[in-house]
Each structure stands twice: as C-alpha cells, then as structure tokens.
Amino acid sequence: MKSVRSPNFRKLFKDLPQEIQSLAAEKYKLWKSNLRHPSLHFKPVGKYWSVSITREYRALCVCTEKHLFGFGLVPTVITTRLYRVV
C-alpha cells in the first residue's frame, strides 16, 4: 500500500514536539513493514483509519485499495469523540 501525506499532515507533523515526531516516524516505519502489528492499533474510526502514536496522539488517514492518505495527527481524545459520532 502506498502512503501519501497531505500538506495539512506535514504541517501538523512539523508542529508536534520533537519527541512525538520521532515516535511517529518509528510507528510509520513499523506500519510500512507490518500494518497489523499490535502496537499500532490500526483500526477504523468511522470513515477514517487510526494509528496509535502514543496514548495521547493518533494519526488519521483515509484508505483506498491502493493508497493510504494521511491527513491529521490528533490528540486521542478527538478520535474517541469520532467513535461516539459514528
């Protein structure tokens, strides 16, 4: 699966603390090698997909058959709200 990051994703990534950026980069490498790795918690959240970065941050994306479009890095509390909406 090819991964594409939106301009918004890149901006949000750049604005994160360096420690979170490093963890997100590690999780991305893990996702590329094994998207079903248990530590990723890669799962649907409504019409989006979510990947755990830390307990406080998740990456959100839209998946198609061939691509994963990353568009946001958000606090976990926001993805929790998405669960309730859907």
PyMOL Python script that loads the backbone (N, CA, C, O; Angstrom):
from pymol import cmd

cmd.read_pdbstr("""\
ATOM      1  N   MET A   1       0.847  -1.172   0.000  1.00  0.00           N
ATOM      2  CA  MET A   1       0.000   0.000   0.000  1.00  0.00           C
ATOM      3  C   MET A   1       0.898   1.243   0.000  1.00  0.00           C
ATOM      4  O   MET A   1       1.843   1.331   0.785  1.00  0.00           O
ATOM      5  N   LYS A   2       0.605   2.176  -0.863  1.00  0.00           N
ATOM      6  CA  LYS A   2       1.369   3.412  -0.946  1.00  0.00           C
ATOM      7  C   LYS A   2       0.810   4.423   0.051  1.00  0.00           C
ATOM      8  O   LYS A   2      -0.403   4.553   0.210  1.00  0.00           O
ATOM      9  N   SER A   3       1.705   5.128   0.711  1.00  0.00           N
ATOM     10  CA  SER A   3       1.326   6.135   1.705  1.00  0.00           C
ATOM     11  C   SER A   3       1.557   7.535   1.139  1.00  0.00           C
ATOM     12  O   SER A   3       2.615   7.821   0.579  1.00  0.00           O
ATOM     13  N   VAL A   4       0.565   8.396   1.288  1.00  0.00           N
ATOM     14  CA  VAL A   4       0.651   9.780   0.824  1.00  0.00           C
ATOM     15  C   VAL A   4       0.249  10.680   1.989  1.00  0.00           C
ATOM     16  O   VAL A   4      -0.775  10.452   2.633  1.00  0.00           O
ATOM     17  N   ARG A   5       1.064  11.706   2.255  1.00  0.00           N
ATOM     18  CA  ARG A   5       0.740  12.645   3.338  1.00  0.00           C
ATOM     19  C   ARG A   5       0.234  13.954   2.750  1.00  0.00           C
ATOM     20  O   ARG A   5       0.833  14.495   1.820  1.00  0.00           O
ATOM     21  N   SER A   6      -0.848  14.453   3.281  1.00  0.00           N
ATOM     22  CA  SER A   6      -1.404  15.724   2.821  1.00  0.00           C
ATOM     23  C   SER A   6      -0.543  16.875   3.335  1.00  0.00           C
ATOM     24  O   SER A   6       0.210  16.704   4.293  1.00  0.00           O
ATOM     25  N   PRO A   7      -0.650  18.053   2.701  1.00  0.00           N
ATOM     26  CA  PRO A   7       0.067  19.227   3.221  1.00  0.00           C
ATOM     27  C   PRO A   7      -0.316  19.520   4.678  1.00  0.00           C
ATOM     28  O   PRO A   7       0.532  19.928   5.471  1.00  0.00           O
ATOM     29  N   ASN A   8      -1.578  19.316   5.025  1.00  0.00           N
ATOM     30  CA  ASN A   8      -2.011  19.536   6.407  1.00  0.00           C
ATOM     31  C   ASN A   8      -1.305  18.567   7.351  1.00  0.00           C
ATOM     32  O   ASN A   8      -0.881  18.957   8.440  1.00  0.00           O
ATOM     33  N   PHE A   9      -1.178  17.316   6.940  1.00  0.00           N
ATOM     34  CA  PHE A   9      -0.483  16.330   7.765  1.00  0.00           C
ATOM     35  C   PHE A   9       0.955  16.769   8.007  1.00  0.00           C
ATOM     36  O   PHE A   9       1.444  16.714   9.136  1.00  0.00           O
ATOM     37  N   ARG A  10       1.632  17.205   6.945  1.00  0.00           N
ATOM     38  CA  ARG A  10       3.033  17.632   7.090  1.00  0.00           C
ATOM     39  C   ARG A  10       3.153  18.832   8.023  1.00  0.00           C
ATOM     40  O   ARG A  10       4.096  18.916   8.811  1.00  0.00           O
ATOM     41  N   LYS A  11       2.196  19.766   7.936  1.00  0.00           N
ATOM     42  CA  LYS A  11       2.231  20.939   8.824  1.00  0.00           C
ATOM     43  C   LYS A  11       2.004  20.515  10.275  1.00  0.00           C
ATOM     44  O   LYS A  11       2.725  20.946  11.175  1.00  0.00           O
ATOM     45  N   LEU A  12       1.001  19.671  10.492  1.00  0.00           N
ATOM     46  CA  LEU A  12       0.729  19.206  11.852  1.00  0.00           C
ATOM     47  C   LEU A  12       1.916  18.437  12.422  1.00  0.00           C
ATOM     48  O   LEU A  12       2.251  18.568  13.600  1.00  0.00           O
ATOM     49  N   PHE A  13       2.546  17.632  11.566  1.00  0.00           N
ATOM     50  CA  PHE A  13       3.713  16.865  11.994  1.00  0.00           C
ATOM     51  C   PHE A  13       4.830  17.801  12.428  1.00  0.00           C
ATOM     52  O   PHE A  13       5.447  17.596  13.473  1.00  0.00           O
ATOM     53  N   LYS A  14       5.086  18.817  11.634  1.00  0.00           N
ATOM     54  CA  LYS A  14       6.163  19.775  11.932  1.00  0.00           C
ATOM     55  C   LYS A  14       5.904  20.526  13.245  1.00  0.00           C
ATOM     56  O   LYS A  14       6.844  20.899  13.946  1.00  0.00           O
ATOM     57  N   ASP A  15       4.640  20.743  13.568  1.00  0.00           N
ATOM     58  CA  ASP A  15       4.282  21.487  14.780  1.00  0.00           C
ATOM     59  C   ASP A  15       4.305  20.639  16.059  1.00  0.00           C
ATOM     60  O   ASP A  15       4.197  21.173  17.163  1.00  0.00           O
ATOM     61  N   LEU A  16       4.446  19.325  15.905  1.00  0.00           N
ATOM     62  CA  LEU A  16       4.488  18.446  17.080  1.00  0.00           C
ATOM     63  C   LEU A  16       5.817  18.581  17.815  1.00  0.00           C
ATOM     64  O   LEU A  16       6.816  18.971  17.210  1.00  0.00           O
ATOM     65  N   PRO A  17       5.847  18.267  19.103  1.00  0.00           N
ATOM     66  CA  PRO A  17       7.117  18.219  19.826  1.00  0.00           C
ATOM     67  C   PRO A  17       8.048  17.196  19.160  1.00  0.00           C
ATOM     68  O   PRO A  17       7.584  16.206  18.594  1.00  0.00           O
ATOM     69  N   GLN A  18       9.339  17.436  19.229  1.00  0.00           N
ATOM     70  CA  GLN A  18      10.327  16.564  18.585  1.00  0.00           C
ATOM     71  C   GLN A  18      10.173  15.106  19.020  1.00  0.00           C
ATOM     72  O   GLN A  18      10.306  14.201  18.196  1.00  0.00           O
ATOM     73  N   GLU A  19       9.898  14.872  20.280  1.00  0.00           N
ATOM     74  CA  GLU A  19       9.746  13.500  20.784  1.00  0.00           C
ATOM     75  C   GLU A  19       8.596  12.776  20.074  1.00  0.00           C
ATOM     76  O   GLU A  19       8.723  11.607  19.711  1.00  0.00           O
ATOM     77  N   ILE A  20       7.480  13.475  19.882  1.00  0.00           N
ATOM     78  CA  ILE A  20       6.322  12.875  19.210  1.00  0.00           C
ATOM     79  C   ILE A  20       6.635  12.660  17.729  1.00  0.00           C
ATOM     80  O   ILE A  20       6.218  11.657  17.148  1.00  0.00           O
ATOM     81  N   GLN A  21       7.364  13.592  17.119  1.00  0.00           N
ATOM     82  CA  GLN A  21       7.771  13.415  15.713  1.00  0.00           C
ATOM     83  C   GLN A  21       8.597  12.138  15.555  1.00  0.00           C
ATOM     84  O   GLN A  21       8.383  11.359  14.626  1.00  0.00           O
ATOM     85  N   SER A  22       9.529  11.937  16.461  1.00  0.00           N
ATOM     86  CA  SER A  22      10.384  10.742  16.394  1.00  0.00           C
ATOM     87  C   SER A  22       9.564   9.468  16.557  1.00  0.00           C
ATOM     88  O   SER A  22       9.763   8.497  15.827  1.00  0.00           O
ATOM     89  N   LEU A  23       8.638   9.475  17.519  1.00  0.00           N
ATOM     90  CA  LEU A  23       7.784   8.302  17.731  1.00  0.00           C
ATOM     91  C   LEU A  23       6.887   8.053  16.518  1.00  0.00           C
ATOM     92  O   LEU A  23       6.682   6.907  16.118  1.00  0.00           O
ATOM     93  N   ALA A  24       6.360   9.120  15.940  1.00  0.00           N
ATOM     94  CA  ALA A  24       5.509   8.977  14.756  1.00  0.00           C
ATOM     95  C   ALA A  24       6.305   8.395  13.592  1.00  0.00           C
ATOM     96  O   ALA A  24       5.787   7.561  12.849  1.00  0.00           O
ATOM     97  N   ALA A  25       7.542   8.818  13.425  1.00  0.00           N
ATOM     98  CA  ALA A  25       8.395   8.282  12.358  1.00  0.00           C
ATOM     99  C   ALA A  25       8.659   6.788  12.588  1.00  0.00           C
ATOM    100  O   ALA A  25       8.645   6.001  11.641  1.00  0.00           O
ATOM    101  N   GLU A  26       8.897   6.405  13.831  1.00  0.00           N
ATOM    102  CA  GLU A  26       9.106   4.988  14.157  1.00  0.00           C
ATOM    103  C   GLU A  26       7.850   4.166  13.865  1.00  0.00           C
ATOM    104  O   GLU A  26       7.933   3.071  13.308  1.00  0.00           O
ATOM    105  N   LYS A  27       6.690   4.700  14.242  1.00  0.00           N
ATOM    106  CA  LYS A  27       5.431   3.987  14.004  1.00  0.00           C
ATOM    107  C   LYS A  27       5.168   3.854  12.505  1.00  0.00           C
ATOM    108  O   LYS A  27       4.638   2.840  12.049  1.00  0.00           O
ATOM    109  N   TYR A  28       5.542   4.883  11.745  1.00  0.00           N
ATOM    110  CA  TYR A  28       5.363   4.820  10.296  1.00  0.00           C
ATOM    111  C   TYR A  28       6.218   3.694   9.703  1.00  0.00           C
ATOM    112  O   TYR A  28       5.744   2.933   8.860  1.00  0.00           O
ATOM    113  N   LYS A  29       7.458   3.591  10.138  1.00  0.00           N
ATOM    114  CA  LYS A  29       8.330   2.515   9.653  1.00  0.00           C
ATOM    115  C   LYS A  29       7.752   1.144  10.015  1.00  0.00           C
ATOM    116  O   LYS A  29       7.778   0.216   9.207  1.00  0.00           O
ATOM    117  N   LEU A  30       7.236   1.031  11.227  1.00  0.00           N
ATOM    118  CA  LEU A  30       6.631  -0.223  11.661  1.00  0.00           C
ATOM    119  C   LEU A  30       5.400  -0.533  10.809  1.00  0.00           C
ATOM    120  O   LEU A  30       5.208  -1.669  10.375  1.00  0.00           O
ATOM    121  N   TRP A  31       4.569   0.484  10.572  1.00  0.00           N
ATOM    122  CA  TRP A  31       3.377   0.303   9.748  1.00  0.00           C
ATOM    123  C   TRP A  31       3.758  -0.166   8.339  1.00  0.00           C
ATOM    124  O   TRP A  31       3.102  -1.047   7.783  1.00  0.00           O
ATOM    125  N   LYS A  32       4.813   0.417   7.761  1.00  0.00           N
ATOM    126  CA  LYS A  32       5.244   0.027   6.416  1.00  0.00           C
ATOM    127  C   LYS A  32       5.688  -1.437   6.382  1.00  0.00           C
ATOM    128  O   LYS A  32       5.503  -2.115   5.372  1.00  0.00           O
ATOM    129  N   SER A  33       6.265  -1.923   7.468  1.00  0.00           N
ATOM    130  CA  SER A  33       6.752  -3.303   7.481  1.00  0.00           C
ATOM    131  C   SER A  33       5.682  -4.303   7.940  1.00  0.00           C
ATOM    132  O   SER A  33       5.705  -5.466   7.537  1.00  0.00           O
ATOM    133  N   ASN A  34       4.732  -3.843   8.793  1.00  0.00           N
ATOM    134  CA  ASN A  34       3.718  -4.752   9.319  1.00  0.00           C
ATOM    135  C   ASN A  34       2.528  -3.954   9.831  1.00  0.00           C
ATOM    136  O   ASN A  34       2.454  -3.629  11.016  1.00  0.00           O
ATOM    137  N   LEU A  35       1.606  -3.642   8.943  1.00  0.00           N
ATOM    138  CA  LEU A  35       0.486  -2.776   9.346  1.00  0.00           C
ATOM    139  C   LEU A  35      -0.426  -3.419  10.377  1.00  0.00           C
ATOM    140  O   LEU A  35      -1.257  -2.732  10.971  1.00  0.00           O
ATOM    141  N   ARG A  36      -0.295  -4.690  10.599  1.00  0.00           N
ATOM    142  CA  ARG A  36      -1.107  -5.371  11.606  1.00  0.00           C
ATOM    143  C   ARG A  36      -0.388  -5.551  12.946  1.00  0.00           C
ATOM    144  O   ARG A  36      -0.865  -6.275  13.820  1.00  0.00           O
ATOM    145  N   HIS A  37       0.747  -4.894  13.099  1.00  0.00           N
ATOM    146  CA  HIS A  37       1.476  -5.001  14.367  1.00  0.00           C
ATOM    147  C   HIS A  37       0.573  -4.509  15.501  1.00  0.00           C
ATOM    148  O   HIS A  37      -0.027  -3.439  15.390  1.00  0.00           O
ATOM    149  N   PRO A  38       0.471  -5.274  16.587  1.00  0.00           N
ATOM    150  CA  PRO A  38      -0.457  -4.920  17.670  1.00  0.00           C
ATOM    151  C   PRO A  38      -0.223  -3.538  18.289  1.00  0.00           C
ATOM    152  O   PRO A  38      -1.179  -2.907  18.741  1.00  0.00           O
ATOM    153  N   SER A  39       0.997  -3.062  18.321  1.00  0.00           N
ATOM    154  CA  SER A  39       1.254  -1.764  18.956  1.00  0.00           C
ATOM    155  C   SER A  39       0.702  -0.597  18.138  1.00  0.00           C
ATOM    156  O   SER A  39       0.573   0.509  18.662  1.00  0.00           O
ATOM    157  N   LEU A  40       0.376  -0.819  16.875  1.00  0.00           N
ATOM    158  CA  LEU A  40      -0.153   0.259  16.036  1.00  0.00           C
ATOM    159  C   LEU A  40      -1.628   0.542  16.301  1.00  0.00           C
ATOM    160  O   LEU A  40      -2.093   1.667  16.118  1.00  0.00           O
ATOM    161  N   HIS A  41      -2.352  -0.469  16.726  1.00  0.00           N
ATOM    162  CA  HIS A  41      -3.806  -0.318  16.907  1.00  0.00           C
ATOM    163  C   HIS A  41      -4.424   0.304  15.658  1.00  0.00           C
ATOM    164  O   HIS A  41      -5.246   1.216  15.747  1.00  0.00           O
ATOM    165  N   PHE A  42      -4.018  -0.200  14.496  1.00  0.00           N
ATOM    166  CA  PHE A  42      -4.507   0.286  13.209  1.00  0.00           C
ATOM    167  C   PHE A  42      -5.942  -0.194  13.040  1.00  0.00           C
ATOM    168  O   PHE A  42      -6.188  -1.388  12.867  1.00  0.00           O
ATOM    169  N   LYS A  43      -6.890   0.743  13.091  1.00  0.00           N
ATOM    170  CA  LYS A  43      -8.294   0.342  13.095  1.00  0.00           C
ATOM    171  C   LYS A  43      -9.172   1.439  12.514  1.00  0.00           C
ATOM    172  O   LYS A  43      -8.781   2.605  12.473  1.00  0.00           O
ATOM    173  N   PRO A  44     -10.361   1.057  12.067  1.00  0.00           N
ATOM    174  CA  PRO A  44     -11.287   2.061  11.541  1.00  0.00           C
ATOM    175  C   PRO A  44     -11.904   2.875  12.669  1.00  0.00           C
ATOM    176  O   PRO A  44     -12.216   2.364  13.745  1.00  0.00           O
ATOM    177  N   VAL A  45     -12.065   4.155  12.382  1.00  0.00           N
ATOM    178  CA  VAL A  45     -12.757   5.073  13.289  1.00  0.00           C
ATOM    179  C   VAL A  45     -13.733   5.834  12.403  1.00  0.00           C
ATOM    180  O   VAL A  45     -13.385   6.861  11.820  1.00  0.00           O
ATOM    181  N   GLY A  46     -14.948   5.328  12.307  1.00  0.00           N
ATOM    182  CA  GLY A  46     -15.903   5.907  11.367  1.00  0.00           C
ATOM    183  C   GLY A  46     -15.424   5.665   9.949  1.00  0.00           C
ATOM    184  O   GLY A  46     -15.109   4.533   9.584  1.00  0.00           O
ATOM    185  N   LYS A  47     -15.365   6.723   9.142  1.00  0.00           N
ATOM    186  CA  LYS A  47     -14.910   6.573   7.754  1.00  0.00           C
ATOM    187  C   LYS A  47     -13.394   6.717   7.617  1.00  0.00           C
ATOM    188  O   LYS A  47     -12.862   6.645   6.509  1.00  0.00           O
ATOM    189  N   TYR A  48     -12.708   6.917   8.721  1.00  0.00           N
ATOM    190  CA  TYR A  48     -11.254   7.072   8.722  1.00  0.00           C
ATOM    191  C   TYR A  48     -10.589   5.831   9.317  1.00  0.00           C
ATOM    192  O   TYR A  48     -11.254   4.932   9.831  1.00  0.00           O
ATOM    193  N   TRP A  49      -9.273   5.809   9.233  1.00  0.00           N
ATOM    194  CA  TRP A  49      -8.468   4.796   9.909  1.00  0.00           C
ATOM    195  C   TRP A  49      -7.534   5.514  10.865  1.00  0.00           C
ATOM    196  O   TRP A  49      -7.102   6.636  10.602  1.00  0.00           O
ATOM    197  N   SER A  50      -7.230   4.871  11.957  1.00  0.00           N
ATOM    198  CA  SER A  50      -6.441   5.474  13.020  1.00  0.00           C
ATOM    199  C   SER A  50      -5.254   4.581  13.370  1.00  0.00           C
ATOM    200  O   SER A  50      -5.370   3.356  13.408  1.00  0.00           O
ATOM    201  N   VAL A  51      -4.111   5.219  13.626  1.00  0.00           N
ATOM    202  CA  VAL A  51      -2.889   4.531  14.040  1.00  0.00           C
ATOM    203  C   VAL A  51      -2.417   5.172  15.337  1.00  0.00           C
ATOM    204  O   VAL A  51      -2.315   6.396  15.431  1.00  0.00           O
ATOM    205  N   SER A  52      -2.135   4.356  16.323  1.00  0.00           N
ATOM    206  CA  SER A  52      -1.658   4.868  17.602  1.00  0.00           C
ATOM    207  C   SER A  52      -0.202   5.323  17.488  1.00  0.00           C
ATOM    208  O   SER A  52       0.661   4.573  17.032  1.00  0.00           O
ATOM    209  N   ILE A  53       0.054   6.562  17.908  1.00  0.00           N
ATOM    210  CA  ILE A  53       1.424   7.065  18.007  1.00  0.00           C
ATOM    211  C   ILE A  53       1.880   6.951  19.461  1.00  0.00           C
ATOM    212  O   ILE A  53       2.917   6.356  19.754  1.00  0.00           O
ATOM    213  N   THR A  54       1.099   7.526  20.358  1.00  0.00           N
ATOM    214  CA  THR A  54       1.286   7.392  21.807  1.00  0.00           C
ATOM    215  C   THR A  54      -0.105   7.265  22.411  1.00  0.00           C
ATOM    216  O   THR A  54      -1.096   7.213  21.683  1.00  0.00           O
ATOM    217  N   ARG A  55      -0.181   7.215  23.709  1.00  0.00           N
ATOM    218  CA  ARG A  55      -1.513   7.215  24.339  1.00  0.00           C
ATOM    219  C   ARG A  55      -2.231   8.532  24.093  1.00  0.00           C
ATOM    220  O   ARG A  55      -3.459   8.594  24.145  1.00  0.00           O
ATOM    221  N   GLU A  56      -1.463   9.591  23.824  1.00  0.00           N
ATOM    222  CA  GLU A  56      -2.049  10.913  23.645  1.00  0.00           C
ATOM    223  C   GLU A  56      -2.267  11.311  22.186  1.00  0.00           C
ATOM    224  O   GLU A  56      -3.057  12.216  21.917  1.00  0.00           O
ATOM    225  N   TYR A  57      -1.594  10.663  21.244  1.00  0.00           N
ATOM    226  CA  TYR A  57      -1.669  11.066  19.833  1.00  0.00           C
ATOM    227  C   TYR A  57      -1.981   9.889  18.923  1.00  0.00           C
ATOM    228  O   TYR A  57      -1.521   8.767  19.135  1.00  0.00           O
ATOM    229  N   ARG A  58      -2.781  10.184  17.896  1.00  0.00           N
ATOM    230  CA  ARG A  58      -3.092   9.215  16.858  1.00  0.00           C
ATOM    231  C   ARG A  58      -2.959   9.903  15.505  1.00  0.00           C
ATOM    232  O   ARG A  58      -3.184  11.107  15.378  1.00  0.00           O
ATOM    233  N   ALA A  59      -2.595   9.125  14.510  1.00  0.00           N
ATOM    234  CA  ALA A  59      -2.570   9.611  13.128  1.00  0.00           C
ATOM    235  C   ALA A  59      -3.858   9.136  12.464  1.00  0.00           C
ATOM    236  O   ALA A  59      -4.274   7.993  12.653  1.00  0.00           O
ATOM    237  N   LEU A  60      -4.483  10.008  11.692  1.00  0.00           N
ATOM    238  CA  LEU A  60      -5.706   9.655  10.983  1.00  0.00           C
ATOM    239  C   LEU A  60      -5.444   9.612   9.488  1.00  0.00           C
ATOM    240  O   LEU A  60      -4.639  10.379   8.960  1.00  0.00           O
ATOM    241  N   CYS A  61      -6.134   8.706   8.818  1.00  0.00           N
ATOM    242  CA  CYS A  61      -5.951   8.568   7.382  1.00  0.00           C
ATOM    243  C   CYS A  61      -7.218   8.033   6.742  1.00  0.00           C
ATOM    244  O   CYS A  61      -8.140   7.569   7.413  1.00  0.00           O
ATOM    245  N   VAL A  62      -7.228   8.114   5.425  1.00  0.00           N
ATOM    246  CA  VAL A  62      -8.275   7.523   4.613  1.00  0.00           C
ATOM    247  C   VAL A  62      -7.601   6.439   3.792  1.00  0.00           C
ATOM    248  O   VAL A  62      -6.538   6.669   3.216  1.00  0.00           O
ATOM    249  N   CYS A  63      -8.199   5.274   3.733  1.00  0.00           N
ATOM    250  CA  CYS A  63      -7.614   4.153   2.987  1.00  0.00           C
ATOM    251  C   CYS A  63      -8.442   3.850   1.749  1.00  0.00           C
ATOM    252  O   CYS A  63      -9.673   3.873   1.775  1.00  0.00           O
ATOM    253  N   THR A  64      -7.731   3.565   0.664  1.00  0.00           N
ATOM    254  CA  THR A  64      -8.346   3.025  -0.540  1.00  0.00           C
ATOM    255  C   THR A  64      -7.673   1.680  -0.781  1.00  0.00           C
ATOM    256  O   THR A  64      -6.856   1.245   0.031  1.00  0.00           O
ATOM    257  N   GLU A  65      -8.000   1.028  -1.865  1.00  0.00           N
ATOM    258  CA  GLU A  65      -7.374  -0.267  -2.150  1.00  0.00           C
ATOM    259  C   GLU A  65      -5.872  -0.146  -2.347  1.00  0.00           C
ATOM    260  O   GLU A  65      -5.129  -1.073  -2.024  1.00  0.00           O
ATOM    261  N   LYS A  66      -5.415   0.993  -2.877  1.00  0.00           N
ATOM    262  CA  LYS A  66      -4.000   1.140  -3.210  1.00  0.00           C
ATOM    263  C   LYS A  66      -3.253   2.182  -2.389  1.00  0.00           C
ATOM    264  O   LYS A  66      -2.023   2.162  -2.343  1.00  0.00           O
ATOM    265  N   HIS A  67      -3.972   3.086  -1.745  1.00  0.00           N
ATOM    266  CA  HIS A  67      -3.316   4.209  -1.071  1.00  0.00           C
ATOM    267  C   HIS A  67      -3.828   4.412   0.343  1.00  0.00           C
ATOM    268  O   HIS A  67      -4.962   4.068   0.677  1.00  0.00           O
ATOM    269  N   LEU A  68      -2.972   4.970   1.146  1.00  0.00           N
ATOM    270  CA  LEU A  68      -3.317   5.445   2.478  1.00  0.00           C
ATOM    271  C   LEU A  68      -3.000   6.934   2.471  1.00  0.00           C
ATOM    272  O   LEU A  68      -1.842   7.319   2.304  1.00  0.00           O
ATOM    273  N   PHE A  69      -4.015   7.776   2.651  1.00  0.00           N
ATOM    274  CA  PHE A  69      -3.839   9.220   2.637  1.00  0.00           C
ATOM    275  C   PHE A  69      -3.850   9.744   4.073  1.00  0.00           C
ATOM    276  O   PHE A  69      -4.909   9.846   4.693  1.00  0.00           O
ATOM    277  N   GLY A  70      -2.670  10.076   4.597  1.00  0.00           N
ATOM    278  CA  GLY A  70      -2.577  10.633   5.939  1.00  0.00           C
ATOM    279  C   GLY A  70      -2.966  12.097   5.908  1.00  0.00           C
ATOM    280  O   GLY A  70      -2.467  12.856   5.076  1.00  0.00           O
ATOM    281  N   PHE A  71      -3.855  12.504   6.809  1.00  0.00           N
ATOM    282  CA  PHE A  71      -4.269  13.900   6.796  1.00  0.00           C
ATOM    283  C   PHE A  71      -4.254  14.564   8.156  1.00  0.00           C
ATOM    284  O   PHE A  71      -4.467  15.774   8.231  1.00  0.00           O
ATOM    285  N   GLY A  72      -4.017  13.842   9.225  1.00  0.00           N
ATOM    286  CA  GLY A  72      -4.027  14.504  10.517  1.00  0.00           C
ATOM    287  C   GLY A  72      -3.317  13.738  11.612  1.00  0.00           C
ATOM    288  O   GLY A  72      -3.262  12.508  11.608  1.00  0.00           O
ATOM    289  N   LEU A  73      -2.775  14.498  12.548  1.00  0.00           N
ATOM    290  CA  LEU A  73      -2.225  13.960  13.789  1.00  0.00           C
ATOM    291  C   LEU A  73      -2.994  14.653  14.894  1.00  0.00           C
ATOM    292  O   LEU A  73      -2.919  15.872  15.047  1.00  0.00           O
ATOM    293  N   VAL A  74      -3.728  13.876  15.657  1.00  0.00           N
ATOM    294  CA  VAL A  74      -4.646  14.486  16.613  1.00  0.00           C
ATOM    295  C   VAL A  74      -4.512  13.856  17.985  1.00  0.00           C
ATOM    296  O   VAL A  74      -4.064  12.718  18.120  1.00  0.00           O
ATOM    297  N   PRO A  75      -4.908  14.618  19.011  1.00  0.00           N
ATOM    298  CA  PRO A  75      -4.953  14.016  20.344  1.00  0.00           C
ATOM    299  C   PRO A  75      -5.963  12.866  20.370  1.00  0.00           C
ATOM    300  O   PRO A  75      -6.989  12.925  19.693  1.00  0.00           O
ATOM    301  N   THR A  76      -5.680  11.850  21.129  1.00  0.00           N
ATOM    302  CA  THR A  76      -6.536  10.668  21.212  1.00  0.00           C
ATOM    303  C   THR A  76      -7.963  11.025  21.600  1.00  0.00           C
ATOM    304  O   THR A  76      -8.902  10.357  21.167  1.00  0.00           O
ATOM    305  N   VAL A  77      -8.145  12.056  22.401  1.00  0.00           N
ATOM    306  CA  VAL A  77      -9.494  12.426  22.840  1.00  0.00           C
ATOM    307  C   VAL A  77     -10.380  12.750  21.635  1.00  0.00           C
ATOM    308  O   VAL A  77     -11.588  12.520  21.698  1.00  0.00           O
ATOM    309  N   ILE A  78      -9.835  13.266  20.561  1.00  0.00           N
ATOM    310  CA  ILE A  78     -10.637  13.578  19.374  1.00  0.00           C
ATOM    311  C   ILE A  78     -11.082  12.302  18.679  1.00  0.00           C
ATOM    312  O   ILE A  78     -12.230  12.221  18.242  1.00  0.00           O
ATOM    313  N   THR A  79     -10.215  11.304  18.561  1.00  0.00           N
ATOM    314  CA  THR A  79     -10.636  10.053  17.935  1.00  0.00           C
ATOM    315  C   THR A  79     -11.672   9.353  18.797  1.00  0.00           C
ATOM    316  O   THR A  79     -12.547   8.666  18.270  1.00  0.00           O
ATOM    317  N   THR A  80     -11.592   9.511  20.106  1.00  0.00           N
ATOM    318  CA  THR A  80     -12.595   8.941  20.997  1.00  0.00           C
ATOM    319  C   THR A  80     -13.958   9.561  20.687  1.00  0.00           C
ATOM    320  O   THR A  80     -14.974   8.865  20.705  1.00  0.00           O
ATOM    321  N   ARG A  81     -13.983  10.853  20.405  1.00  0.00           N
ATOM    322  CA  ARG A  81     -15.237  11.517  20.039  1.00  0.00           C
ATOM    323  C   ARG A  81     -15.756  10.989  18.704  1.00  0.00           C
ATOM    324  O   ARG A  81     -16.967  10.862  18.524  1.00  0.00           O
ATOM    325  N   LEU A  82     -14.867  10.683  17.771  1.00  0.00           N
ATOM    326  CA  LEU A  82     -15.299  10.132  16.481  1.00  0.00           C
ATOM    327  C   LEU A  82     -16.017   8.806  16.673  1.00  0.00           C
ATOM    328  O   LEU A  82     -16.994   8.529  15.976  1.00  0.00           O
ATOM    329  N   TYR A  83     -15.553   7.982  17.605  1.00  0.00           N
ATOM    330  CA  TYR A  83     -16.213   6.712  17.878  1.00  0.00           C
ATOM    331  C   TYR A  83     -17.671   6.943  18.277  1.00  0.00           C
ATOM    332  O   TYR A  83     -18.563   6.204  17.860  1.00  0.00           O
ATOM    333  N   ARG A  84     -17.900   7.963  19.078  1.00  0.00           N
ATOM    334  CA  ARG A  84     -19.250   8.233  19.563  1.00  0.00           C
ATOM    335  C   ARG A  84     -20.157   8.764  18.469  1.00  0.00           C
ATOM    336  O   ARG A  84     -21.360   8.505  18.482  1.00  0.00           O
ATOM    337  N   VAL A  85     -19.593   9.508  17.517  1.00  0.00           N
ATOM    338  CA  VAL A  85     -20.378  10.130  16.445  1.00  0.00           C
ATOM    339  C   VAL A  85     -20.861   9.077  15.459  1.00  0.00           C
ATOM    340  O   VAL A  85     -21.980   9.162  14.952  1.00  0.00           O
ATOM    341  N   VAL A  86     -20.030   8.098  15.190  1.00  0.00           N
ATOM    342  CA  VAL A  86     -20.329   7.119  14.146  1.00  0.00           C
ATOM    343  C   VAL A  86     -21.312   6.087  14.621  1.00  0.00           C
ATOM    344  O   VAL A  86     -21.674   5.185  13.865  1.00  0.00           O
TER     345      VAL A  86
END
""", "prot")
cmd.dss("prot")
cmd.show_as("cartoon", "prot")
cmd.util.cbc("prot")
cmd.orient("prot")
